[in-house]
């Protein structure tokens, strides 16, 4: 296993040790999904960068997808269990004892959006590791939580790696003389990125802002 968990070091280790790829991706996604240490684990950066390795054929999409999905599901499940088990007492432990706003934001978003907060919260950095905890604290039904948790994790990995993979394929096509295909890939990628930016700018303030509680558990 890599001693240095920086993005470059992890990718270099995976490229040189293919057999460990699934395990490393699982550990990274698991760590980033845990409520108490998620902010310290650079899983998202590694997974985005790993998309370039997938596009270049260095690593398999399936090992990244399976490892990342399993790790993300388990991490969120444990965070949810902590919330169910300890309830509001969680606020007495670090990092929430000194930064209560982290948990307060997750509670507010979950109260308003319910299962959708669990599903889409994985894609919002500041809320990724805290919404499952809030869902447990607010007694979301286990079956409903796991449906949103698993569905979100399955989609999360492809969303992260597609841009890097597409850029690598675009460059390869251009170097091979397939300019038309390269341009089409570039236009499609640009449209997706633009759509994502517009969606975030339009809806993120509504999601993160104070809203009218509507349950959803």
N, C-alpha and C positions, 0 to 999 in steps of 0.2 A: 504494500500500500504506500502511496506517496507520503513522504514526511512533510513536504511543503504543499499546502492546500491552496496556493494561489492558482488563478485561472490557467496561466501558462504551464505551471508545473503539473497540474492535474491532467491537462490535455496531452502533454508530452508523455506522462505515465500511461495514459490510456492507449495512445498510439503505439507505444512500445510493449504494452501488456494487454493485448486484446481480451484475454480470458477474464481480466478483472473489470472490464468495462461496465457490465451490467451491475456488478456489486458497487462500484464507485458511484455510478449514477443514482443507484438506490439510496446509498448513504447520504449523498448530497441533498437529494430531494427530501429525504426523511428529516435531515437536520434542519433544513430551511422551513419545514412545515411545523416544527415544534415551537410551541408558544414562547418558551423561555430562552431559546438560543437561536431562533430562526433568523434574527437580524444579524447574526455573526457568521452565517454560512452563505458563501457566494454561489449557491446552486444555480440561480437564474443566469448569472454571467457565464458560468461554465457551460450550461445547456445551450445558450444562444451561440456561444463560440463553437460548441461541438457540432452545430449544424453545418459548419464549413467542412468538418471532417466527414460528415455523412455525405455531403455533396461530392466530396473528392473520392469517396469509396474507401476511406481509411477505416471507418467503423461502420457497423450496421445500424440502420434506423431501428431495427427491431430490438436490439440489445439496449439501446438508449431509451426507447419508448417503454419497454417492459420494466427496466430497472427504475426509471424515473417515475413511472406511474405507481408501481408498488410502493416505492419509498414515500411518495407524496400521500398516498392513501393511508399508510400506516402512521405517518407523522400527524396528519390531521385527526386520525382516529384517537391517538393518544392525547392530543390537545383537547379534544371533545370529552374524553373520559375524565381528564383532570377537572374540566369545568363542571361535569356532572357530580364528580366525587367531592370537590371542595367548595363549590359554589362561590359566594361572594368573598370567602376567606382568601381566595386567590389574590385579591388586591393587597394583601399584607406581605406578599413575597416579591422579591426583585424579579424583573425590572419594574413591575407595576407599582410597587410601594413608592418609588421615587418619581415615576412617570405615569401617574394614573390616567392621563389623557389617552394613552395607547389603548387601554382596555375600554375606556369610556366611548371612544370612537367606534370600536367594534360592536359594543352593545347597542349603540344608537343605530348603526347601519343594519344590524341583524333584526332589531325590533321593527324597523320599517320594512325591510325587504324579505325577511324570512329565509326560505330555502334558496332564493336567488342570491342572497348575500353569501351563502356558503359556496355556491357554484362559481359566481363571478369574483368573489373575494380573493380567490387564488391568483387572479391576474392583476391584483392591485397590491403593489409592494408593501405599503405600510399596514395593510390589513391581512395579508396572507396567513400569518401565523397566529393572529388573535381572534379572527371570526370563529373558527372552530371552538376555541375556548369559550367565547361568549355564547355560542349555540348550546354548549353543554351547561353553562351556568343558568341559561334561561330555559332549560328543560325541553329542548327540541327533541322530538321523537327519534330514537336511534335509527329506525328504518328510513325515515325521511332524510336524516343527516347523511347516512351512508349512500343513499341514491345520489344526492347532490355531490357528495365527496368523490365517489368513484367516477361519476360522469364528468366532473370538472377535471380530475387528474388525467383521464383518458384524452381529453382535448388539449390540456395545458402543454404537454410535451410537444406535439406537432406545431402548435402555435409558436413556441419558442425556437424551434430548430429550423422551420421552413425558411425564414429570411436568410440565415447563413448558408443553408444548402442551396438556395436559389442563386445567391451571389456567386458561389463557387461554380455552379453549373453554367451560369451566364458567362463567366470569364472563360471557362473551358470551351464553350460553344463559339465565342468570339475568336479565341485563338485558333480554333479548328476551321475558321472561315465561314461559319454558319451565322453570319451577321443578322439575318432576319429572325432566326430563332432567339438569338441573344437579345435583340431589341424587344421582341414580344415578351420574353421573360422579364426584362427590365421594366417594361410598361405595366405588366401585371403586378410585379412586386411593388412598384411605386404607387399604384392604385390602392393596393392593400394597406400599405403603410400610411398613405394619406387618409384613407377611411378610418384607420385605427386612431390616428391623431385627432381627427375631427370628432370621433365618438368620445374619446377621453375628455377632450376640452368641453364638449357639450354636456356629457352626462356625469362626469366625475364630481363636479361641484354639487349636483343634486343628490348624488349617492352619499357623499361624505358630509353634506350639510345636515342641519337639524331638520327632521321631517316628522310628519304625522304618524304616530305608531299605528301599525295595522296588524300586529301579531305575526302570523305566518309560521307558527311552530306546529 
